[in-house]
Amino acid sequence: MRTIADWARPSILPAAIAATVIFVAGHAYERQGERLYRNELHARVANELTLISARLEGEIDKSVSALRGLANMFAVSPEQAAAQFDVLARKLMVQNVQLRRVSAAPDGVVAQTFPLPGNERYKGTDLNRFHSFRAAAETNRAFGRPLMLGPMHLPDGSRAFNLFIPVFGTDRGAFNFWGYIEGVIDERRIYIDAGLVTPSDGRKSEHWKGSATISLSIRDVSVSGNIQDPFFGDPEIFNGDSVRRTVDFPGGNWELAAIPATGWDTPRDNATQVRLLTAGAALVIILPIFLTGGLVSERQRHLAGMRARETEIRALSQRLDLALEASKTGIWEISLGRQERNWDRRMFLLHGLPPGEAPSNELWRSVVHPDDLAAADQAATAAIVEQSGYFSQYRVLLPDGGIRHLRNVGSLLTIDGDEKLIGISWDVTEDVLLHDRLKAAKEESERAKALADAKNTELELAKNRIEHNALHDPLTGLGNRRKLDEHLNAVAIRSVAEDVRIGILHIDLDRFKQINDTLGHAAGDALLVHVAKILGEAVAPGDLVARIGGDEFVVVVCDRNSRAYLSALSQRVIELMRQPIEYNGHMCRFGVSIGIAVGSGRRIATRKLLVNADIALYRAKAQGRNRHEFFDAVIEAEIVRNKRIADDILSGIENNEFIPYYQPQICARSLELLGAEALIRWRHPQNGILPPSRFLAIAEDLNVMATLDRIMLEKALIDASRWTAKGMPLPKISVNVSARRLRDETLADSLSGLSIRPGQISFELVEAIFLDETDDIVQKNIQRIKELGIDIELDDFGTGHTSIVSLLKLRPKRLKIDRQLVAPILSSRHEQALVRSIIEIGRSLGIEIVAEGVETMAHAELLSALGCDLLQGYAFAAPLSREDFQAYVLEQRWKAAS
């Protein structure tokens, strides 16, 4: 009896061939499917990551835009915005639920914050003391860019981002830095709004909940070369093969990385199905071969068994057909020797042909897209020549005008001596259309990104131009006052962390105004450009030259501040400026005065150094111009002394410390007392009685001369009333009036409220006030003063340039000959003749003549002989206090002196 092995042995070779064809086709199909699946998986991850990036960028831009609105209010009107800060901040936080806190920080110091409960300790915080903020803000603030830092841990255990908006206002100068508007953005709220986490996940914002298909990680890459560790998701995602996107927003850059949630090596959903199908196909084909071989050899003996197996084969074939039908897969073979094609029914359907026709090469070529024929033929030729697997994809033109995409895999086999190319085909139209849509979407996204990048580049260039114009003088190209301020701020900030040496030269042109007024503004502009060129060539690279005013320049020298170096630099500039320049045939000569201040060490007050250089400049001008002076301890001591005196003057006015001293005025003919001049004295609580030379110049700078004049007038009137009550009426009292008070529009109204008898008071005016005087207010005040019965005396006559026309216009009651002319008349015939001329002018115009500085009785006799009306000086008495003057009058001491 034959065994199963005996009758199955003739079927081994056909079974092996069939198994090979099926397994090759199945393996090729599986490999191709894996490649397509991997590409599709990558496209899905990239698409979802792009959507997430856009949502994140939109959420952050929304917060930046909200804070910019508040920043713009502070830029336009800081005081008004600060007054309404709580209302504005509350409205802002209601409209933007991501904000946890809003603060205003002028000059980097937090002055206001909302909400205040829980944030009381945050007020007064100096943001500049944080190194991370200071280092990041230096570059961003110069360009006006927002700054975003974080995430940071909040007291309640949550995390948030700090967003800082720089504010440039106009209250401290055009485009000057004001400070920051700060917003604290809730990290979890951003993730929820961007769809990264779900609201139900508590506070675990680091857990990815937004999608079940990918795993996500985020890190900050704002600073080049200093990439931070991821603050969201698994950090290991950045270490492997991941899809990445960069989120650019005002204030920073984030990098997002994503991988499929189950990894890149996840098998397709139908991988097992394909393998089972291949194995089933192999089983269905091999088993009938074995059975057929056995049945052929045992036909007579096992006819009944053969029929049973044929039934089983038909059942298996039906199942195979069902599987192929379900997968829309067609089976084909090409006999290379006979050049014949053999298709199953599904191949006809896939090609849009009715089943039953002979599948010839011509029929196949008639339905394949002409553009794809060459590639399909080339793939078949390569498989035959190289004895390798066959793979191709082509389009089929359907009868209804549509297009179907077919993918084909096959293998080269030899069956019964006939070499055949056998394989399968299936419809991949949906996959191709999906791929095309994704590709089109990607290209559109890339075009949009390119357009956005171009616009951003254009905006950046425009912003740079605007910032350059805002920081530079348009005439000379040098830095302007704002550029100087930013440079000094940067030096001050740098000096907090390291030792710094700095020298500041404040330069002012001498004779610039004369050249500008004489030759015109064009000449002045040419001169300024010439000066800018000289300064630019004189300083070292890296030093700043700025024009801060009409003819004022500042040079900031860093890392070199020795007196020898700065003195040599100043002298070189002075020498270069001395060289005349030619303009339209005119030789222009000018000079410069330079004030220098130096600083070194840490925490340098650069603003104070600039003020010190300005003070040294004034000292250089006072010393004769065309020179340089250093700010030193002597100048500083003088400033401190003047500041102390200024404070004491203000205090003295409040404490009634300024009093009048009286110097008698004697009739030159009868030696009678005809009046007195009230001279201001300061009864200082520590230093005693101080003369005007000790404080008047400082009082002038304080703008209190009008106040002191008023005090002297009121006290003189009071003293005159007291003396009248005691039976010693004084005919008149002369008081000094400053030029500033003469320009006070309320002067006449204030005088009308005082009880002044006609001729009782005379106002002594400095002669220089009336040199070509054209001030309408002064003329109007003088006219009203005369109408109130107050006489006008012209002081210091003979030392200025008052014209006869001015005297006719003013019509003073008296002229006072200055002591400089009176003192030498005994020995100088020239001064004697000059005094005689002044007296004759006064008589011709009906003006009384008063001679001051009468030191001896010989002066008094000569002046009386020359025709003077009144005499005043130490020959009769020095200025006396009220009590001493009263005793002087009662005792008639001037007669004893005479």
C-alpha positions in Angstrom: 0.0 0.0 0.0 1.4 3.5 -1.0 1.9 6.1 1.7 0.9 9.7 1.5 4.5 10.7 0.9 4.6 8.3 -2.1 1.6 9.8 -3.9 2.3 13.4 -2.8 5.9 13.4 -4.1 5.0 14.3 -7.8 3.1 17.5 -6.5 6.1 19.1 -4.5 7.5 21.1 -7.4 4.3 22.7 -8.6 3.4 23.5 -5.0 6.7 25.1 -4.4 6.3 27.3 -7.5 2.9 28.4 -6.5 3.9 29.1 -2.9 6.8 31.2 -4.2 4.6 33.3 -6.4 2.1 34.0 -3.7 4.6 34.7 -1.0 6.7 37.0 -3.3 3.6 38.9 -4.3 2.4 39.1 -0.7 5.8 40.2 0.6 6.1 42.9 -2.1 2.6 44.1 -1.3 3.3 44.2 2.4 6.6 46.1 2.0 5.1 48.6 -0.3 2.2 49.0 2.1 4.6 49.7 5.0 6.4 52.4 3.0 3.1 54.1 2.1 1.8 53.8 5.7 5.1 55.3 7.0 4.8 58.3 4.6 1.1 58.7 5.5 1.9 58.6 9.2 4.6 61.2 8.8 2.2 63.5 6.9 -0.5 63.1 9.5 1.9 64.0 12.3 3.2 67.0 10.4 -0.3 68.3 9.6 -1.5 68.0 13.2 1.7 69.7 14.4 1.2 72.6 12.0 -2.4 73.1 13.3 -1.1 73.0 16.9 1.7 75.5 16.1 -0.8 77.9 14.5 -3.2 77.7 17.5 -0.3 78.3 20.0 1.0 81.3 18.0 -2.5 82.7 17.8 -3.1 82.5 21.5 0.2 84.2 22.4 -0.4 86.9 19.7 -3.8 87.5 21.3 -2.2 88.2 24.7 0.6 90.4 23.1 -2.0 92.5 21.3 -4.1 92.9 24.4 -1.1 94.2 26.4 0.1 96.4 23.5 -3.2 98.3 23.8 -2.5 99.1 27.5 1.1 99.9 26.6 0.0 102.4 23.9 -2.1 104.2 26.5 0.9 104.6 28.8 3.0 105.8 25.8 0.5 108.5 24.9 -0.4 109.7 28.4 1.4 107.9 31.3 -0.3 110.0 34.0 -3.9 109.4 32.7 -3.2 105.7 32.1 -1.7 105.3 35.6 -4.8 106.9 37.1 -7.1 104.5 35.3 -4.8 101.5 35.6 -7.1 99.3 37.8 -10.1 99.9 35.5 -8.1 99.2 32.4 -6.4 96.1 33.9 -9.6 94.6 35.1 -11.3 95.1 31.7 -8.2 93.6 30.1 -8.3 90.5 32.3 -12.0 90.0 31.8 -11.5 90.0 28.0 -8.4 87.8 28.2 -8.9 84.9 30.6 -5.3 83.8 30.1 -3.9 86.8 32.1 -3.3 86.2 35.8 -1.8 89.6 36.6 -1.1 92.9 34.9 1.6 95.4 36.1 3.1 98.8 35.1 6.8 99.2 35.6 8.2 102.7 34.8 12.0 102.5 34.3 11.7 98.8 35.1 10.3 99.2 38.7 6.9 97.8 39.4 4.7 100.7 40.4 1.2 99.3 39.9 -0.2 95.8 39.7 -3.7 94.2 39.4 -5.1 92.4 41.1 -3.4 93.8 44.2 -4.6 91.1 46.8 -1.9 88.5 46.9 0.6 90.6 44.9 1.3 93.3 47.5 5.0 92.3 47.8 5.4 92.5 44.0 5.0 96.3 44.0 8.3 98.0 44.1 10.2 95.1 42.5 13.1 96.3 40.3 13.0 94.1 37.2 16.5 95.2 36.2 18.0 93.4 39.2 17.2 90.0 37.6 20.0 89.0 35.4 17.9 86.8 33.1 15.5 89.7 32.5 18.3 92.3 32.1 20.3 90.1 29.6 17.2 89.3 27.5 15.8 92.9 27.6 18.9 94.7 26.4 18.5 93.6 22.8 14.7 93.5 22.6 14.2 97.0 24.1 16.5 98.6 21.6 14.2 97.5 18.8 10.9 97.8 20.8 10.2 94.1 20.7 8.2 92.3 23.4 9.9 89.8 25.7 8.4 86.5 27.0 10.1 84.6 29.8 9.1 81.4 31.5 7.5 79.3 32.5 7.9 80.3 36.1 6.3 78.8 39.3 3.6 80.9 41.0 2.9 80.8 44.7 -0.2 78.6 44.2 1.9 75.9 42.6 0.8 76.6 39.0 3.1 77.9 36.3 2.9 81.0 34.0 4.8 83.0 31.5 6.0 86.6 31.9 5.3 88.9 29.0 6.9 92.3 28.9 5.9 95.1 26.5 8.4 98.0 26.3 6.8 101.4 26.3 8.3 104.5 24.6 6.6 107.7 25.6 6.9 111.4 24.9 6.7 112.8 28.4 10.5 112.6 28.8 11.5 113.5 25.3 10.7 112.2 21.8 10.6 108.4 21.7 12.2 108.0 25.1 12.0 104.7 27.0 9.3 104.9 29.7 9.3 101.4 31.1 7.3 98.1 30.7 3.8 96.7 30.8 4.0 93.2 32.2 1.4 90.5 31.9 1.5 87.1 33.6 -0.1 84.5 31.3 -1.4 81.3 32.8 0.4 78.3 31.2 -2.4 75.8 31.6 -4.9 78.3 30.1 -2.7 78.7 27.0 -2.6 74.9 26.6 -6.3 74.5 27.0 -7.1 77.3 24.5 -4.6 75.9 22.1 -6.2 72.4 22.4 -3.1 70.8 24.0 -4.8 69.7 27.3 -8.4 69.2 28.3 -10.0 71.2 31.2 -10.8 68.0 33.1 -7.2 67.0 33.6 -6.7 69.1 36.7 -3.5 71.0 37.0 -1.3 68.5 35.2 -0.6 70.7 32.2 2.4 68.7 31.3 0.3 65.7 30.3 -0.6 65.5 26.6 -4.4 65.3 26.2 -5.1 67.1 23.0 -4.8 64.2 20.6 -4.7 60.4 20.7 -2.5 60.1 17.6 0.7 62.0 18.4 3.0 62.7 21.4 4.2 66.3 21.7 7.1 68.2 23.4 7.8 71.9 23.5 11.0 73.9 24.3 12.2 77.5 24.2 14.7 78.4 21.5 14.5 82.2 21.7 18.2 82.6 22.5 20.5 81.2 19.8 23.1 78.9 21.3 21.1 78.6 24.6 18.3 76.1 23.9 16.2 75.4 27.0 15.0 72.0 28.2 11.5 71.1 27.2 8.8 72.6 29.5 6.0 70.5 28.0 5.8 66.8 27.1 8.5 64.1 27.1 12.0 65.5 26.6 13.1 62.3 24.8 10.9 63.2 21.8 13.6 65.7 20.8 16.3 63.0 20.9 14.7 60.7 18.3 13.2 60.9 14.9 10.5 63.5 15.2 8.6 66.1 13.2 9.4 69.6 14.2 7.9 73.1 13.9 9.0 76.5 15.1 6.4 78.9 16.6 7.5 82.5 16.1 5.7 85.1 18.1 6.5 88.6 19.5 8.8 88.0 22.3 10.3 84.6 21.6 10.5 81.3 19.6 9.3 77.9 20.6 10.2 74.6 18.9 7.6 71.8 18.8 8.5 68.2 18.2 6.0 65.3 17.7 6.0 61.6 17.0 3.1 59.2 16.6 1.5 58.2 19.9 2.4 54.6 19.3 5.8 55.2 17.6 7.0 55.1 14.0 7.3 51.2 14.0 3.6 50.5 14.6 2.4 48.0 12.1 -0.5 48.8 9.8 -4.0 47.8 10.8 -4.2 45.4 7.9 -0.7 44.0 8.1 -2.0 40.8 9.8 -4.8 40.6 7.4 -2.4 40.8 4.4 -0.2 38.1 5.9 -3.2 35.9 6.6 -4.4 36.5 3.1 -1.1 35.5 1.7 -0.8 32.4 3.8 -4.4 31.5 3.0 -3.8 32.0 -0.7 -0.7 29.8 -0.5 -2.6 27.2 1.5 -5.5 27.3 -1.0 -3.2 26.9 -4.0 -0.6 24.4 -2.5 -3.1 22.1 -0.9 -5.1 21.5 -4.1 -1.8 20.8 -5.9 -0.9 18.2 -3.3 -4.4 16.8 -3.4 -4.5 16.8 -7.2 -1.2 14.9 -7.4 -2.5 12.4 -5.0 -5.8 12.0 -6.7 -4.2 11.6 -10.2 -2.0 8.7 -8.8 -4.9 7.2 -6.9 -7.7 8.1 -9.3 -9.3 4.7 -9.6 -8.9 3.8 -6.0 -10.0 7.1 -4.5 -12.6 8.5 -6.9 -15.0 9.3 -4.1 -12.3 10.9 -2.1 -11.2 13.0 -5.1 -14.8 14.3 -5.6 -14.8 15.4 -1.9 -11.5 17.2 -2.3 -12.7 18.9 -5.5 -15.7 20.2 -3.5 -13.3 21.5 -0.9 -11.2 23.1 -3.5 -14.2 24.9 -4.9 -15.1 26.1 -1.5 -11.5 27.4 -0.9 -11.5 29.1 -4.3 -14.7 30.8 -3.5 -13.3 32.1 -0.2 -10.2 33.3 -2.1 -12.4 35.0 -4.6 -14.3 36.6 -1.8 -11.1 37.9 -0.2 -9.8 39.2 -3.5 -13.1 40.8 -4.2 -13.3 42.5 -0.8 -9.8 43.9 -1.2 -10.5 44.9 -4.9 -7.4 43.1 -5.9 -7.1 41.7 -9.4 -4.7 38.8 -10.4 -2.8 38.9 -13.7 -0.1 37.1 -15.5 1.9 37.7 -18.7 3.4 34.9 -20.7 6.7 36.3 -22.0 7.1 33.5 -24.6 3.6 33.7 -26.1 3.2 37.4 -25.4 -0.2 36.7 -23.9 -2.0 38.2 -21.0 -4.3 36.5 -18.6 -6.6 38.6 -16.3 -9.2 37.6 -13.8 -12.6 39.3 -13.7 -11.5 42.0 -11.2 -8.7 43.1 -13.5 -11.2 43.9 -16.2 -13.3 45.9 -13.7 -10.2 47.8 -12.4 -9.4 48.8 -16.0 -13.0 49.8 -16.8 -13.4 47.0 -19.4 -16.3 44.5 -19.7 -15.2 41.0 -18.6 -14.7 38.4 -21.3 -12.5 40.3 -23.8 -9.1 39.0 -24.6 -6.7 41.1 -22.5 -4.2 41.8 -25.2 -1.3 44.3 -25.0 -3.2 46.6 -27.4 -6.3 46.5 -25.2 -4.2 47.3 -22.1 -2.4 50.2 -23.8 -5.7 51.7 -25.0 -6.9 52.3 -21.4 -3.6 53.2 -19.7 -2.9 57.0 -19.6 -0.4 57.7 -22.4 1.9 59.5 -20.0 2.3 56.4 -17.8 2.9 53.8 -20.6 6.7 54.4 -20.8 7.2 54.0 -17.0 5.1 50.8 -16.9 7.0 49.3 -19.8 10.3 50.3 -18.2 9.3 48.6 -14.9 8.4 45.4 -16.6 11.6 45.4 -18.7 13.7 46.0 -15.5 12.0 43.1 -13.7 12.7 40.8 -16.7 16.3 41.9 -17.2 17.3 42.0 -13.6 15.2 39.0 -12.6 13.8 41.1 -9.8 10.3 42.0 -8.5 8.0 44.0 -10.5 6.4 47.3 -9.2 4.5 49.9 -11.1 1.7 52.5 -10.7 -0.2 54.0 -13.6 -3.5 55.8 -14.3 -6.4 54.2 -16.1 -8.7 56.2 -18.4 -12.3 55.1 -17.5 -15.2 55.3 -20.0 -17.0 58.0 -18.0 -13.9 60.3 -18.3 -12.7 59.6 -14.8 -9.2 58.4 -13.8 -8.3 55.4 -11.6 -4.9 54.9 -10.1 -3.7 51.3 -10.0 -0.7 49.9 -8.1 0.9 46.6 -9.4 3.3 44.2 -7.8 4.5 41.0 -9.3 7.3 38.5 -9.7 9.0 36.6 -12.6 8.3 32.9 -12.6 8.9 29.9 -14.9 6.0 27.5 -15.1 6.2 24.4 -17.4 9.1 26.0 -19.3 7.1 29.1 -19.9 8.5 32.3 -18.2 5.7 34.4 -16.8 5.3 37.7 -15.0 2.6 37.1 -12.4 1.2 39.6 -9.9 -1.7 41.5 -8.5 -3.2 45.0 -8.9 -5.4 47.1 -6.7 -7.0 50.5 -6.6 -5.1 53.2 -4.8 -7.0 56.2 -6.2 -8.1 57.4 -2.7 -4.5 57.2 -1.4 -3.2 59.2 -4.4 -5.9 61.9 -4.1 -5.3 62.2 -0.3 -1.5 62.5 -1.0 -2.2 65.2 -3.6 -4.4 67.1 -1.3 -1.8 67.0 1.5 0.9 68.0 -1.0 -1.2 70.9 -2.2 -1.9 72.0 1.4 1.8 71.9 2.2 2.7 73.9 -0.9 0.0 76.5 0.0 1.3 76.6 3.5 4.9 77.1 2.3 3.8 79.9 -0.1 1.9 81.6 2.7 4.9 81.3 5.0 7.2 82.6 2.3 4.9 85.6 1.8 4.7 86.2 5.5 8.5 86.0 5.8 8.9 88.5 3.0 6.5 90.9 4.6 8.2 90.4 8.0 11.5 91.1 6.4 10.1 94.3 4.8 8.6 95.4 8.1 11.9 94.7 9.9 13.8 96.8 7.4 11.3 99.6 7.8 11.4 99.4 11.6 15.2 99.5 11.5 15.1 102.6 9.3 12.6 104.2 11.7 14.7 103.3 14.7 17.9 104.6 13.0 16.2 107.9 12.2 14.8 108.1 15.7 18.3 107.7 17.2 20.4 109.8 14.8 20.6 113.5 13.9 19.4 114.0 10.3 21.9 116.8 9.6 25.2 115.3 10.9 24.4 111.6 11.0 25.6 111.6 14.6 23.6 110.0 17.5 20.9 112.3 19.0 19.9 112.9 22.6 17.8 109.6 22.6 20.8 107.7 21.3 23.0 109.2 24.0 20.4 108.4 26.7 20.3 104.7 25.6 24.1 104.5 25.5 24.4 105.9 29.0 21.7 103.6 30.3 23.6 100.6 28.8 26.8 101.7 30.5 25.0 102.1 33.8 23.5 98.6 33.5 26.8 97.1 32.6 28.5 98.8 35.6 26.2 96.9 37.9 27.9 93.6 37.1 31.5 94.8 36.3 34.0 97.6 36.7 33.5 100.3 34.1 35.6 103.3 33.1 33.9 106.2 31.3 34.7 109.8 30.3 32.2 112.3 29.0 33.1 115.4 27.0 30.4 118.1 26.7 31.4 120.4 23.8 29.9 123.8 22.9 30.8 125.9 19.9 32.1 129.4 20.4 31.0 132.2 17.9 28.5 129.7 16.2 25.6 132.1 16.7 27.5 135.0 15.1 28.3 132.9 12.1 24.8 131.5 11.8 23.2 135.0 12.1 25.7 136.6 9.8 26.0 134.1 6.9 22.6 132.3 7.4 21.4 128.9 8.5 23.0 127.2 5.5 26.4 128.3 6.7 25.5 127.1 10.2 24.5 123.7 8.9 27.8 123.4 6.9 29.7 124.3 10.1 27.9 121.6 12.1 28.6 119.0 9.5 32.3 120.0 9.5 32.3 119.7 13.4 30.7 116.3 13.2 33.4 115.1 10.8 36.2 116.4 13.0 34.8 114.7 16.1 34.2 111.4 14.3 37.8 111.4 13.1 39.2 112.5 16.4 37.6 109.8 18.7 38.6 106.1 18.8 36.4 103.4 17.3 33.6 102.4 19.7 33.3 105.9 21.3 30.0 107.6 20.9 29.6 111.1 19.4 26.2 112.7 19.7 24.6 116.1 18.8 22.3 117.0 21.7 21.4 120.6 20.8 21.9 123.3 18.2 25.7 123.7 18.7 26.2 121.2 21.6 27.9 117.8 21.2 28.7 115.0 23.6 31.5 112.5 23.3 31.3 109.3 25.5 34.7 107.6 25.9 34.5 104.0 27.3 37.3 102.0 28.9 39.7 105.0 28.8 39.2 107.8 31.3 42.6 108.9 32.4 42.9 112.7 32.7 45.9 112.7 30.4 44.1 110.9 27.6 40.9 113.0 27.9 43.0 116.2 28.1 45.0 115.3 25.0 41.8 114.4 23.2 40.2 117.7 24.1 43.2 119.7 23.2 43.3 117.9 19.8 39.7 118.8 19.2 40.3 122.4 20.2 43.2 122.7 17.8 41.3 121.1 14.9 38.3 123.4 15.5 40.6 126.5 15.5 41.4 125.9 11.8 39.3 128.3 9.7 36.9 126.9 7.1 35.8 128.5 3.9 32.1 129.0 3.1 31.1 130.9 -0.1 34.3 133.0 -0.1 34.1 133.7 3.7 36.6 132.4 6.1 34.8 131.2 9.2 36.7 131.0 12.5 35.3 129.5 15.6 36.4 127.7 18.7 35.0 125.2 21.2 34.7 125.0 25.0 34.8 121.5 26.6 33.7 120.3 30.0 34.9 116.9 31.1 33.6 114.4 33.7 35.0 111.0 34.5 33.7 108.0 36.4 35.0 104.5 37.2 34.0 101.4 39.2 30.6 99.9 39.7 27.0 101.4 39.7 28.1 104.5 37.9 25.4 107.3 37.8 25.9 108.2 34.1 23.2 110.9 34.2 25.0 112.7 37.0 28.3 112.5 35.0 26.5 114.2 32.1 25.4 117.0 34.4 28.9 117.3 35.8 30.3 117.6 32.3 27.8 120.4 31.6 28.9 122.2 34.8 32.5 121.9 33.8 31.6 123.3 30.4 30.2 126.4 32.0 33.4 126.8 34.1 35.4 126.5 30.8 33.3 129.3 29.2 33.7 131.5 32.3 37.4 131.0 32.3 37.7 132.5 28.8 36.4 129.9 26.3 38.3 127.9 23.8 39.6 125.6 26.5 38.7 122.5 28.5 37.9 122.0 32.2 37.5 118.9 34.3 34.8 118.6 36.8 36.6 118.2 40.2 36.1 118.6 43.9 36.4 122.4 43.8 33.5 122.7 41.4 31.5 120.1 43.3 32.1 122.0 46.5 31.0 125.2 44.9 27.8 123.5 43.7 27.1 122.1 47.1 27.7 125.6 48.6 25.5 127.3 46.1 22.8 124.6 46.7 23.0 125.2 50.5 22.8 128.9 50.0 19.8 128.5 47.6 18.0 126.3 50.2 18.8 128.9 52.9 17.5 131.7 50.7 14.1 129.9 50.3 14.1 129.3 54.0 15.1 132.9 54.7 12.1 134.2 52.6 9.7 132.0 54.6 11.4 133.0 58.0 11.4 136.8 57.2 15.2 137.0 57.3 15.7 139.6 54.5 15.6 143.2 55.8 16.3 146.7 54.3 19.4 148.8 55.3 19.1 152.5 54.6 21.8 154.8 53.2 20.9 158.5 53.5 20.7 160.8 50.5 21.8 164.4 51.3 21.0 167.7 49.4 24.2 168.9 47.8 23.4 172.6 48.5 21.6 172.7 51.8 22.9 169.4 53.3 19.4 168.5 54.3 18.2 164.9 54.5 16.1 164.4 51.4 15.8 160.6 51.3 17.4 157.2 51.6 18.1 154.2 49.4 16.8 150.9 50.8 19.5 148.2 50.3 18.7 144.5 50.9 20.6 142.6 53.6 20.2 139.0 54.8 20.0 138.5 58.5 21.4 134.9 58.4 20.8 132.9 61.6 24.3 131.5 61.6 26.4 133.9 59.5 25.0 137.2 60.6 24.3 140.2 58.3 25.2 139.2 54.7 25.7 141.8 51.9 24.0 141.3 48.4 27.2 140.1 46.8 26.9 136.9 48.9 23.4 135.8 47.6 21.9 138.0 44.8 23.4 135.9 41.9 22.0 132.7 43.4 18.7 134.4 44.1 18.6 135.4 40.4 19.1 131.8 39.4 16.3 130.8 41.8 14.0 133.3 40.2 13.1 134.9 43.5 14.4 138.5 42.8 10.8 139.7 42.2 9.8 138.3 45.6 12.8 140.0 47.3 12.0 143.3 45.6 8.4 143.1 46.9 9.6 142.3 50.4 12.0 145.3 50.5 9.2 147.7 49.2 6.7 146.5 51.8 9.2 146.7 54.7 10.4 150.2 53.5 6.8 151.4 53.6 6.3 150.0 57.1 9.5 151.6 58.3 8.5 155.0 56.7 5.1 154.8 58.5 6.9 154.2 61.9 9.2 157.1 61.4 6.4 159.4 60.4 4.5 158.4 63.6 7.6 159.3 65.6 7.8 162.7 64.0 10.7 162.1 61.6 9.0 161.8 58.1 11.4 160.8 55.4 10.8 162.7 52.1 11.4 159.6 49.8 12.8 156.1 49.8 14.5 154.6 46.8 14.1 150.8 46.3 15.6 148.6 43.6 13.4 146.8 41.0 14.8 143.9 39.0 14.2 143.5 35.3 12.3 140.3 35.9 9.8 142.1 38.1 9.3 144.9 35.5 8.1 142.2 33.1 5.5 141.0 35.5 2.0 141.8 34.1 0.5 141.9 37.6 3.1 144.4 38.9 0.9 147.6 38.7 -2.1 145.8 40.2 -0.1 144.6 43.2 1.3 148.2 43.7 -2.2 149.8 43.5 -3.2 147.9 46.7 -0.4 149.6 48.7 -0.7 153.0 50.5 2.0 155.0 48.6 2.0 158.8 48.7 3.1 160.5 45.5 6.8 161.0 45.6 7.2 158.8 48.7 8.8 155.9 46.7 11.3 155.8 43.9 12.1 152.7 41.8 15.7 152.4 40.9 16.1 150.7 37.5 19.4 149.3 36.1 20.5 151.3 33.0 21.0 148.2 30.9 17.2 147.5 31.1 16.6 150.4 28.7 19.2 149.7 26.1 17.0 149.6 23.0 14.2 148.4 25.1 11.2 147.3 23.0 9.3 145.2 25.6 5.7 146.4 25.5 5.0 144.9 29.0 7.9 146.9 30.5 6.8 150.1 28.9 3.3 149.6 30.0 4.4 148.9 33.6 6.6 152.0 33.8 3.7 154.2 32.6 1.4 152.8 35.2 4.0 153.1 37.9 4.3 156.8 37.2 0.5 157.1 37.3 0.6 155.7 40.8 2.9 158.5 41.9 6.1 156.4 42.0 9.2 158.1 40.7 11.7 156.4 38.3 15.4 156.6 38.9 18.0 155.3 36.5 20.8 153.6 38.4 24.5 153.1 37.4 24.2 155.9 34.7 27.4 156.3 32.7 28.5 152.7 32.7 26.1 151.5 29.9 25.0 152.8 26.6 21.7 154.6 27.3 21.0 157.0 24.5 19.4 160.5 24.7 16.4 159.1 22.8 16.0 156.5 25.5 16.1 159.1 28.2 13.5 161.2 26.4 11.3 158.1 26.1 11.7 157.0 29.7 11.7 160.5 31.3 13.1 159.4 34.7 12.9 161.6 37.8 16.6 161.2 38.6 19.8 159.8 37.2 22.4 158.2 39.6 26.0 158.6 38.5 27.8 155.4 39.1 30.5 155.2 41.8 33.1 154.2 39.2 32.8 157.7 37.7 32.6 159.5 41.0 35.6 158.0 42.7 38.4 159.4 40.4 37.0 163.0 39.9 39.4 164.5 42.4 42.4 163.4 40.4 41.1 162.8 36.9 40.0 165.8 34.7 38.6 163.3 32.2 36.1 161.7 34.7 35.4 165.2 36.1 34.5 166.4 32.6 32.3 163.3 32.0 30.5 163.9 35.3 29.9 167.5 34.4 28.5 166.5 31.0 26.0 164.0 32.7 24.9 166.8 35.1 24.3 169.2 32.2 22.4 166.6 30.2 20.2 166.0 33.3 19.5 169.7 33.8 18.7 170.2 30.1 16.1 167.4 30.4 14.8 168.5 33.8 16.2 165.4 35.5 17.7 165.5 39.0 21.2 164.1 39.4 22.3 161.8 42.3 25.9 160.9 42.9 26.6 157.7 44.7 29.9 156.5 46.1 30.7 159.8 47.7 33.6 158.7 50.0 35.0 162.1 51.3 33.8 165.6 51.9 36.2 166.7 49.1 34.1 164.6 46.7 30.9 166.2 48.2 32.2 169.8 47.7 33.3 169.2 44.1 30.1 167.4 43.1 28.1 170.3 44.7 30.1 172.7 42.7 29.5 170.8 39.5 25.7 171.0 40.1 24.7 167.6 41.6 21.4 167.6 43.4 21.8 164.7 45.9 24.8 163.0 47.4 25.1 159.4 48.7 28.1 157.6 50.2 30.3 156.7 53.1 31.3 160.4 53.5 27.9 160.8 55.2 27.0 157.2 56.3 27.2 153.6 55.5 24.0 151.6 55.0 22.2 151.4 58.4 19.7 149.2 60.0 16.3 150.6 60.7 17.1 151.4 64.4 20.5 152.9 63.5 19.1 155.0 60.7 16.4 156.3 63.1 19.1 157.3 65.6 21.2 158.8 62.7 18.3 161.0 61.6 17.3 162.1 65.1 20.9 163.1 65.9 21.5 164.6 62.5 24.9 163.0 62.3 25.5 164.0 58.6 25.8 167.6 59.6 28.6 166.7 62.0 30.3 164.8 59.3 30.0 167.8 56.9 
